[in-house]
Amino acid sequence: MDGVAAIDTEDGNITKHIKVTGYVNTNKPGTYELTYKVDDKDGNTDTVKRTIIVNPKELHINNLPVINASNKTIKVGDKFNPMTGVTATDKEDGNITKHIKVIENTVNTNKAGTYKVVYKVTDSNGATTTKSIAIIVKSNDKPVINGADNASIKEGTSFDSMKGVTATDKEDGNITKHIKVTGSVDTNKPGTYELTYTVTDKNGNSTTTKRTITVSPKDEETSNLPEINEDNKTPNVGDTVNSTDRPSSTNTKPAINKPNLPQEHKKTLEVTISSLDDNKEVFSSNPKTIDMGIKAFLFVGAISAFGLFLNRRNKYRK
């Protein structure tokens, strides 16, 4: 009767007198016929037939929720949370991440290998989605220090602790710049020194190598210095004292060139010069201990000059 009415010119609104025959089953699609009949006070009758079509109801499609998760690769020893970066959305319910359940997790971060994680989520209409991802746990190798071998160098030689030393890492590549060296080498002091090389990769793995550096005494240099081999002698008056660089006159001193001699080649020599005058008196110099280096050359020249002086003085006394 929704929207149906009956009007009579004499009686006015007589809707309440309408009689309906027929039946409509709204739960069953199909065509149904209804008959409407109404009588006024004068016995006049009006009849109307009406067709009602019941269409099949539209099917409601409930979309499945979606789990957003992807395969991952981690290192041995890394921390792993199966829910990190994982979300779930549903077309009807929106974000339903909080409803995700991890129904399987075989990951062992202490051992390299491939593991499985399975997620499950259900929306408000009961639609359920599951998703499986692979977690690859890779071994994390320690870095390697190369070239830090034991070495022996000579005293006074320059030494660079990083020369020839490198560091490589399987994951990070060349990490030589991250090497730290502790310890020092004194190249001016013979001895054994220890250096420690340490390098750490991005994952915190460290490698330490110890290295021994031996500083050897430098070889003694040889020199073709003259040797003075002479026994003690006492010259008589009139004896001649010869000098390699004897002066041409008594007013000229012998000329001695100053040699460039290493310190380690110096030796010592003790020299005493004696002379007799006409009265048989002895004139002697005190014993002299000298270095067989530069002083030796100078002193030998002085000896020669002094001997020449005594010889000339004895001649004048005659």
Phi, psi and omega in degrees: 000358181296115178086004181258138179213157178228126183238136177237141185297320182273322188263350180079221183281112180241031183303324184294346180267000180291140177240133183245132174239148184114172185211140178240122176261101183289348179270357181230115179302140179162185181247129182235149179241133177241144179242125180252130181224136180218144179238141175267186184291336182273002179088006176288137184239144175229133181235137180225133176259145183223134179257130178243124179253124177259112179274154175296142180288152179290139178285135177267118181266121178259110181292143178287144175292161182240130176260125180260102180207145182224163179299149181225154174237127180231172179260155175302131180094348178290153174279143181227124175243114185298342182266354180294122178078006182258132179224167177218136179230154180223137184299324181271323187260347181083222182281117180236032181304323183295345181266000180290139175237137175270110184263352176202133179209107183254011187293129173238104185285356179266357183221130179296142180160182178247127185235165183240140173232131181241130180248153178218140177214146181231135179272182185293341179265006176090000179286133185238140176231140174237151178213139180244136176232161179255136175246117181260120178258113182259147177292144180248099183287147177285153177292161182239132177260126181245146173087359181270058181272158175298147183214157178234130180230164180272149176305134180088355179280140177289148183218128177247114185296339182260357181294123179080002182260131178225165176222132179232152179226138184300324182268322187262348180083222182281117180235031180304323183295346181266001180292136175243134183244130175242148184104165180215161179234124176263101184288352179264002181227112179303142180160184180247130183235149181241130176246143179242124180253129180228136177220144182232134179272181184294337181268007177087006178279130183244149174230136180235133178229135178258145184224135180254127178246121180256122177261112182268148177300141180289151182295139177290134179281142178265148181223141179272057178283146178289145175260134177262110178246102183210134176278160176297136180224151174239105181286146176271165177299130181100344177293151182259129174258119184265143176231136180301321181248047182296134181288158178279347177214165182289346182267358182249130179275149177300146179263120180243121176282134182280111181283157177261092187251138176294150182300322187287351182262009179284139175230173182246153180211134178253126185231135174233130180248129180232152177209149179253140174263188183296332181270014179066021177277142184263129174250119183231148171267154176292149178302137181241126174257121187231159175278138180276045176243233178296320182297328181298315181295319179293319184288323177300320178295321180294322178299315181299316180295321181292321177296320178295321179297315180296321182295317180292323181294321179295325179293322180294326181290333177294000000 
